């Protein structure tokens, strides 16, 4: 018979895990598609279409998971976007801490540049120069990487300033998502006037919805009133 003294922490974890179904989320977290199904999801770290060219740990499904507060706020942004002929596209939402640690280890294990993702900065410098964080707000669950597309129109294409690839899912913001370059700064003048205008529109929509932009990346926004400002989460993203 097991007693309180003989049951190990690992055994307790196993017992608790047996009562959890795949896809269950901690209290306060939701699947975005269940709140705002019309937001397109292109979760890059659940596949190989990212700067590491591999699926990251914890991304067992290409699902956007957010805190309930962030999902509701993003729903209001989507409503406002649709009214002016836009529709949001998300590239990353909650990011498990294990994926954050995998990014850091990857940066530290190599050198060189990549014309598609970091053409002007050495891989070994990506953390020091602020393009990849050793701590990520994504792990708190209220940060989202997002762009938008035009409803009923062809996406505007003018050619990328750097990082020679296109995000087919969005308008041309001057650089694609996860282009680690100064041109990706939200207020960069290195991109076209059209791209600058799209960036301003995105920041305005998100700000009115309660999100603040990280000025180093035009796509990166965090809910100003995030419910877990000091806590990083480790749970994996699974399909419900």
C-alpha positions, 0 to 999 in steps of 0.5 A: 500500500502506498503511503504519503511517504512512499509516493514519489513526486514522479509517481504523483505526476504520473497519477495526475497526468492519467486524469488529463486528456490531450488538449486540455489547457490550464485554467485561464487558457483557451484555443483561439479558434474556439473564440475567434474562428475567422482569424487565420492561423499559420503557426510556424513553429509547429512545422518547418517553415521557421528560422530553425527549419524544424518543429519546436518542442511543445508544438504538437499541433498548429494551434494558437493557444492564448490566455482567455483575456488575450483571446477575447481582446484579439476577437475585438481587434478582429471585429474592428479589422473586418469593418475596415476590410482587414482580417488578422493572421497569427503566426505564433501565440503561447510558446512553451518555455521548452521551445524558448530554451530550444531557440536559445540553445540553437543560437548558441550552437552555430554561426553564420547568416541566413538570407531568408531569416537573418541576412545581416546578423550572425546567428550567434549574435541573435540573442545579444542583439535582441532578436531572440529572447532568453526569456520570452513574453510568449511563454506568459500566454498573452503575446501574439505575432500577427499580421493582416490580409485584405478582405476581398482583395489581392494582398499588396506585394511590393517586394521585401527589403530584406529576408527574401521570402514572402508571407503569402498569408498577409499583405506586404509589411516590408519584411516577412515575419521573423526577419531578424533585421533592423528593417523589421523595427516597427518604425523603420524607414527602410521599407516602402511607404505602403509597408509603413502604412500597413504597419501603422494600421496594424499597430493602431488596431492592436493598440485600440484592442489593448495590445502594446507593440514591441518596437523591434518587431512590427508583428509582436504584441502583448496584452497590456493587462496580461493576467500572468505578467510574471509567470512562464508556462511549460505545457505543450500545445496539443490538438483538442 
